[in-house]
Amino acid sequence: MVAVTSRTNQSKADRDPADWLPPLADAHCQYAADWAATKLRWDLTADAREINALRGVASGCGHQTVEYEPAA
C-alpha cells in the first residue's frame, strides 16, 4: 500500500492504468509493477487498453521486476 493524498486518491477513483497514472512520473514504473502483480496474484483479467497502457509504461522502465505470490 502506498500513502497518497486525498486529492490523488479521488482523481484515481476506480480507473485502471489506461485512464490514470500517478501524477509523479517517477512513480509510474512502480505503480505499473504493483498493478501487474495484483492482477497476477489474484488471476484477474485485463482488457486490451489496460495491457497496452502497462506495456507503454513498462517500455520506459528499464529492468523493473514484478514480484507476486499467487493467492491460495
N, CA, C and O atoms as a MOPAC input file, in Angstrom:
PM7 MOZYME 1SCF
protein

 N      0.83500 1    -1.16400 1     0.00000 1
 C      0.00000 1     0.00000 1     0.00000 1
 C      0.89100 1     1.24300 1     0.00000 1
 O      1.92500 1     1.29000 1     0.66700 1
 N      0.47300 1     2.21700 1    -0.74400 1
 C      1.22800 1     3.46100 1    -0.85200 1
 C      0.35800 1     4.59900 1    -0.34100 1
 O     -0.79500 1     4.74000 1    -0.74900 1
 N      0.91100 1     5.40400 1     0.54600 1
 C      0.16600 1     6.55200 1     1.07000 1
 C      0.07800 1     7.63000 1    -0.00500 1
 O      1.07900 1     7.98700 1    -0.62700 1
 N     -1.11800 1     8.13600 1    -0.21100 1
 C     -1.33300 1     9.21700 1    -1.18400 1
 C     -2.25100 1    10.25500 1    -0.56000 1
 O     -2.91300 1     9.99900 1     0.44600 1
 N     -2.27800 1    11.41800 1    -1.16800 1
 C     -3.17700 1    12.45300 1    -0.68600 1
 C     -4.61400 1    12.11100 1    -1.05900 1
 O     -4.86000 1    11.30400 1    -1.95500 1
 N     -5.53400 1    12.72000 1    -0.37700 1
 C     -6.94600 1    12.51700 1    -0.66900 1
 C     -7.26300 1    12.93800 1    -2.10200 1
 O     -8.03700 1    12.27700 1    -2.79300 1
 N     -6.65900 1    14.04400 1    -2.54400 1
 C     -6.89200 1    14.53600 1    -3.90300 1
 C     -6.43600 1    13.50000 1    -4.94000 1
 O     -7.14100 1    13.24100 1    -5.91600 1
 N     -5.25400 1    12.91100 1    -4.72100 1
 C     -4.75500 1    11.89600 1    -5.65900 1
 C     -5.67000 1    10.68600 1    -5.66600 1
 O     -5.99300 1    10.15400 1    -6.72800 1
 N     -6.08600 1    10.25200 1    -4.49200 1
 C     -6.96600 1     9.09300 1    -4.39500 1
 C     -8.29000 1     9.35700 1    -5.10000 1
 O     -8.80600 1     8.47700 1    -5.78900 1
 N     -8.84000 1    10.53900 1    -4.94200 1
 C    -10.09400 1    10.87800 1    -5.60100 1
 C     -9.93200 1    10.98500 1    -7.11700 1
 O    -10.84500 1    10.63200 1    -7.86300 1
 N     -8.78400 1    11.46900 1    -7.57300 1
 C     -8.58000 1    11.59500 1    -9.01700 1
 C     -8.46400 1    10.23000 1    -9.67800 1
 O     -8.84200 1    10.06700 1   -10.83800 1
 N     -7.94200 1     9.24700 1    -8.94500 1
 C     -7.81200 1     7.90300 1    -9.48800 1
 C     -9.16200 1     7.19500 1    -9.54300 1
 O     -9.51100 1     6.58000 1   -10.55100 1
 N     -9.91100 1     7.28900 1    -8.45500 1
 C    -11.20100 1     6.59700 1    -8.32600 1
 C    -11.02100 1     5.12000 1    -8.68100 1
 O    -10.16800 1     4.45100 1    -8.09800 1
 N    -11.80400 1     4.60200 1    -9.62200 1
 C    -11.69500 1     3.18900 1    -9.98500 1
 C    -11.10300 1     3.00300 1   -11.38100 1
 O    -11.34200 1     1.98500 1   -12.03100 1
 N    -10.34000 1     3.97500 1   -11.83300 1
 C     -9.76200 1     3.90900 1   -13.18000 1
 C     -8.50600 1     3.03000 1   -13.19900 1
 O     -7.74300 1     2.98600 1   -12.23500 1
 N     -8.31800 1     2.34100 1   -14.31000 1
 C     -7.12700 1     1.49800 1   -14.46700 1
 C     -6.01500 1     2.30100 1   -15.15000 1
 O     -6.22800 1     3.46500 1   -15.49100 1
 N     -4.83500 1     1.70800 1   -15.35700 1
 C     -3.70700 1     2.44700 1   -15.93800 1
 C     -3.93900 1     3.00400 1   -17.34900 1
 O     -3.18700 1     3.86700 1   -17.80100 1
 N     -4.95400 1     2.52700 1   -18.03300 1
 C     -5.26700 1     3.09700 1   -19.35400 1
 C     -5.84400 1     4.50300 1   -19.21000 1
 O     -5.76200 1     5.31500 1   -20.13200 1
 N     -6.42800 1     4.78100 1   -18.04200 1
 C     -7.08500 1     6.06600 1   -17.82800 1
 C     -6.46200 1     6.92100 1   -16.72900 1
 O     -6.82600 1     8.08700 1   -16.57700 1
 N     -5.53200 1     6.35900 1   -15.96400 1
 C     -4.94900 1     7.11900 1   -14.86500 1
 C     -3.57200 1     6.57000 1   -14.50100 1
 O     -3.37700 1     5.35700 1   -14.42200 1
 N     -2.63400 1     7.46300 1   -14.28500 1
 C     -1.31600 1     7.13000 1   -13.74200 1
 C     -1.01400 1     8.14400 1   -12.64800 1
 O     -1.56500 1     9.24500 1   -12.66100 1
 N     -0.14900 1     7.79300 1   -11.70300 1
 C      0.19100 1     8.74500 1   -10.64300 1
 C      0.71400 1    10.05300 1   -11.23000 1
 O      1.35100 1    10.05100 1   -12.28300 1
 N      0.44600 1    11.16700 1   -10.55200 1
 C      0.88500 1    12.46100 1   -11.07600 1
 C      2.40200 1    12.58500 1   -11.21600 1
 O      2.87900 1    13.30300 1   -12.09400 1
 N      3.15300 1    11.90800 1   -10.37900 1
 C      4.61600 1    11.96300 1   -10.46900 1
 C      5.12100 1    10.87700 1   -11.41500 1
 O      4.90700 1     9.69000 1   -11.17200 1
 N      5.78000 1    11.27900 1   -12.47900 1
 C      6.28900 1    10.31700 1   -13.47000 1
 C      7.23300 1     9.29800 1   -12.83700 1
 O      7.30800 1     8.15400 1   -13.28700 1
 N      7.95000 1     9.70800 1   -11.79900 1
 C      8.86900 1     8.78200 1   -11.13000 1
 C      8.14600 1     7.59600 1   -10.49300 1
 O      8.77700 1     6.58100 1   -10.19800 1
 N      6.85400 1     7.70400 1   -10.27900 1
 C      6.08000 1     6.63400 1    -9.64300 1
 C      5.42700 1     5.68800 1   -10.64900 1
 O      4.87400 1     4.66300 1   -10.25000 1
 N      5.47700 1     6.00200 1   -11.93100 1
 C      4.77700 1     5.20100 1   -12.93800 1
 C      5.24300 1     3.74900 1   -12.98700 1
 O      4.41700 1     2.83900 1   -13.05300 1
 N      6.53800 1     3.52400 1   -12.95600 1
 C      7.05900 1     2.15700 1   -13.07600 1
 C      6.63900 1     1.29300 1   -11.89900 1
 O      6.19400 1     0.16100 1   -12.08500 1
 N      6.77600 1     1.82100 1   -10.69100 1
 C      6.38500 1     1.04400 1    -9.51100 1
 C      4.88100 1     0.81000 1    -9.49800 1
 O      4.42000 1    -0.27100 1    -9.13200 1
 N      4.11900 1     1.81700 1    -9.89500 1
 C      2.66300 1     1.67900 1    -9.95300 1
 C      2.27000 1     0.56500 1   -10.93400 1
 O      1.43700 1    -0.28400 1   -10.61500 1
 N      2.87200 1     0.57400 1   -12.11900 1
 C      2.56200 1    -0.45400 1   -13.12700 1
 C      2.96900 1    -1.83800 1   -12.63600 1
 O      2.23900 1    -2.80700 1   -12.84600 1
 N      4.11700 1    -1.94100 1   -11.98900 1
 C      4.56900 1    -3.22900 1   -11.45900 1
 C      3.61600 1    -3.72100 1   -10.37000 1
 O      3.26700 1    -4.90100 1   -10.34000 1
 N      3.19900 1    -2.83600 1    -9.48500 1
 C      2.26200 1    -3.21800 1    -8.42000 1
 C      0.91200 1    -3.62400 1    -9.00800 1
 O      0.28500 1    -4.57700 1    -8.54500 1
 N      0.47500 1    -2.89700 1   -10.02500 1
 C     -0.80600 1    -3.21600 1   -10.67800 1
 C     -0.73700 1    -4.61200 1   -11.30900 1
 O     -1.64300 1    -5.42700 1   -11.13500 1
 N      0.34500 1    -4.87400 1   -12.04000 1
 C      0.51300 1    -6.17600 1   -12.68800 1
 C      0.61000 1    -7.28700 1   -11.64900 1
 O      0.03600 1    -8.36000 1   -11.83700 1
 N      1.32500 1    -7.04300 1   -10.56100 1
 C      1.47400 1    -8.05200 1    -9.50800 1
 C      0.11500 1    -8.40600 1    -8.89400 1
 O     -0.15900 1    -9.57200 1    -8.61000 1
 N     -0.72000 1    -7.40600 1    -8.69300 1
 C     -2.04900 1    -7.65600 1    -8.13100 1
 C     -2.89300 1    -8.47900 1    -9.10000 1
 O     -3.58300 1    -9.41200 1    -8.68900 1
 N     -2.83700 1    -8.13500 1   -10.37500 1
 C     -3.59100 1    -8.89800 1   -11.38500 1
 C     -3.12400 1   -10.35700 1   -11.42400 1
 O     -3.93500 1   -11.28000 1   -11.50300 1
 N     -1.80100 1   -10.54600 1   -11.36700 1
 C     -1.25000 1   -11.89800 1   -11.40700 1
 C     -1.57100 1   -12.67600 1   -10.13400 1
 O     -1.95600 1   -13.84300 1   -10.19300 1
 N     -1.41300 1   -12.02700 1    -8.99300 1
 C     -1.67300 1   -12.70500 1    -7.71000 1
 C     -3.09100 1   -13.26400 1    -7.65500 1
 O     -3.29700 1   -14.40400 1    -7.23900 1
 N     -4.04200 1   -12.48000 1    -8.06500 1
 C     -5.44300 1   -12.87500 1    -7.95400 1
 C     -6.01300 1   -13.44400 1    -9.25000 1
 O     -7.21700 1   -13.68200 1    -9.34600 1
 N     -5.15100 1   -13.66400 1   -10.25300 1
 C     -5.56600 1   -14.24600 1   -11.53600 1
 C     -6.71100 1   -13.44600 1   -12.16200 1
 O     -7.70800 1   -14.00800 1   -12.61600 1
 N     -6.54300 1   -12.11400 1   -12.17400 1
 C     -7.55100 1   -11.21300 1   -12.72600 1
 C     -7.27800 1   -10.94900 1   -14.20200 1
 O     -6.13300 1   -11.00500 1   -14.65100 1
 N     -8.31800 1   -10.66500 1   -14.93700 1
 C     -8.16500 1   -10.36000 1   -16.35300 1
 C     -7.80500 1    -8.88800 1   -16.54300 1
 O     -7.95100 1    -8.07200 1   -15.63300 1
 N     -7.33500 1    -8.57200 1   -17.73400 1
 C     -7.03500 1    -7.19100 1   -18.12000 1
 C     -7.48900 1    -7.01700 1   -19.56100 1
 O     -7.27500 1    -7.89400 1   -20.39700 1
 N     -8.11800 1    -5.88000 1   -19.84700 1
 C     -8.55600 1    -5.64900 1   -21.22600 1
 C     -7.39300 1    -5.10100 1   -22.06000 1
 O     -6.32900 1    -4.77900 1   -21.53100 1
 N     -7.61600 1    -5.00400 1   -23.34700 1
 C     -6.54900 1    -4.60600 1   -24.27900 1
 C     -6.00400 1    -3.20600 1   -23.97300 1
 O     -4.79400 1    -2.99000 1   -24.05100 1
 N     -6.87100 1    -2.26200 1   -23.63000 1
 C     -6.41200 1    -0.89900 1   -23.31300 1
 C     -5.50500 1    -0.89800 1   -22.08300 1
 O     -4.48300 1    -0.21400 1   -22.04900 1
 N     -5.89300 1    -1.66600 1   -21.08900 1
 C     -5.10900 1    -1.76100 1   -19.85700 1
 C     -3.73900 1    -2.37800 1   -20.13700 1
 O     -2.71900 1    -1.87400 1   -19.66700 1
 N     -3.72100 1    -3.46200 1   -20.89700 1
 C     -2.45800 1    -4.12600 1   -21.24700 1
 C     -1.55900 1    -3.18500 1   -22.04700 1
 O     -0.36400 1    -3.08100 1   -21.77400 1
 N     -2.13200 1    -2.50400 1   -23.02800 1
 C     -1.33300 1    -1.56300 1   -23.83500 1
 C     -0.76800 1    -0.43800 1   -22.98500 1
 O      0.37600 1    -0.02700 1   -23.18200 1
 N     -1.56000 1     0.06600 1   -22.03900 1
 C     -1.07400 1     1.12900 1   -21.15600 1
 C      0.07900 1     0.62300 1   -20.29600 1
 O      1.08300 1     1.31600 1   -20.13400 1
 N     -0.06000 1    -0.57200 1   -19.74900 1
 C      1.00900 1    -1.14400 1   -18.92100 1
 C      2.27200 1    -1.39200 1   -19.74200 1
 O      3.38200 1    -1.15900 1   -19.26400 1
 N      2.10500 1    -1.85800 1   -20.95500 1
 C      3.26700 1    -2.06000 1   -21.83000 1
 C      3.95100 1    -0.73600 1   -22.14500 1
 O      5.17900 1    -0.65700 1   -22.17500 1
 N      3.15200 1     0.30300 1   -22.38100 1
 C      3.71200 1     1.62300 1   -22.65400 1
 C      4.53100 1     2.13500 1   -21.48500 1
 O      5.63000 1     2.65700 1   -21.67400 1
 N      4.00500 1     1.99000 1   -20.28000 1
 C      4.74400 1     2.40700 1   -19.08900 1
 C      6.00500 1     1.55900 1   -18.95700 1
 O      7.09300 1     2.08800 1   -18.73200 1
 N      5.85600 1     0.24400 1   -19.09800 1
 C      6.98400 1    -0.67600 1   -18.91900 1
 C      8.11300 1    -0.40900 1   -19.91100 1
 O      9.27900 1    -0.64600 1   -19.59600 1
 N      7.78200 1     0.07700 1   -21.09600 1
 C      8.81800 1     0.32500 1   -22.10300 1
 C      9.81600 1     1.39000 1   -21.64900 1
 O     10.93500 1     1.44500 1   -22.15800 1
 N      9.42100 1     2.23000 1   -20.70300 1
 C     10.31500 1     3.26000 1   -20.19900 1
 C     10.89400 1     2.95200 1   -18.83000 1
 O     11.48800 1     3.82200 1   -18.19300 1
 N     10.72700 1     1.72600 1   -18.37600 1
 C     11.12500 1     1.39700 1   -17.00300 1
 C     12.45700 1     0.67800 1   -16.87400 1
 O     12.90900 1     0.43300 1   -15.75500 1
 N     13.08700 1     0.33900 1   -17.95900 1
 C     14.32800 1    -0.41800 1   -17.80100 1
 C     14.01600 1    -1.79900 1   -17.26100 1
 O     13.15700 1    -2.50600 1   -17.78900 1
 N     14.71300 1    -2.17500 1   -16.21400 1
 C     14.54000 1    -3.51600 1   -15.63800 1
 C     13.73000 1    -3.42500 1   -14.35400 1
 O     14.29000 1    -3.40200 1   -13.25700 1
 N     12.42600 1    -3.37400 1   -14.49300 1
 C     11.51400 1    -3.32000 1   -13.34000 1
 C     11.01600 1    -4.73600 1   -13.07600 1
 O     10.49300 1    -5.38700 1   -13.98000 1
 N     11.16900 1    -5.20400 1   -11.87600 1
 C     10.73700 1    -6.54800 1   -11.51500 1
 C      9.30900 1    -6.52000 1   -10.97700 1
 O      8.93300 1    -5.64200 1   -10.20100 1
 N      8.52700 1    -7.50300 1   -11.41000 1
 C      7.18000 1    -7.67500 1   -10.88700 1
 C      7.21400 1    -8.90500 1   -10.00000 1
 O      7.40400 1   -10.02300 1   -10.47800 1
 N      7.02700 1    -8.69100 1    -8.69800 1
 C      7.04400 1    -9.79900 1    -7.74600 1
 C      5.64900 1   -10.00800 1    -7.18200 1
 O      4.96300 1    -9.05600 1    -6.81100 1
 N      5.24100 1   -11.27300 1    -7.12300 1
 C      3.93800 1   -11.59300 1    -6.55000 1
 C      3.93300 1   -13.03600 1    -6.08700 1
 O      4.74500 1   -13.85000 1    -6.52600 1
 N      3.01600 1   -13.33800 1    -5.20400 1
 C      2.80200 1   -14.69100 1    -4.74500 1
 C      1.35900 1   -15.03200 1    -5.06700 1
 O      0.44700 1   -14.32700 1    -4.63700 1
 N      1.13700 1   -16.11700 1    -5.82700 1
 C     -0.24200 1   -16.47200 1    -6.16800 1
 C     -1.09000 1   -16.65600 1    -4.90700 1
 O     -0.62400 1   -17.20300 1    -3.90800 1
 N     -2.33200 1   -16.19600 1    -4.96800 1
 C     -3.25000 1   -16.35300 1    -3.84000 1
 C     -3.58100 1   -17.82400 1    -3.67700 1
 O     -3.59100 1   -18.58900 1    -4.64200 1
 N     -3.84200 1   -18.19200 1    -2.47100 1
 C     -4.16200 1   -19.60800 1    -2.16700 1
 C     -5.50300 1   -19.99100 1    -2.71800 1
 O     -5.93300 1   -21.13300 1    -2.55900 1

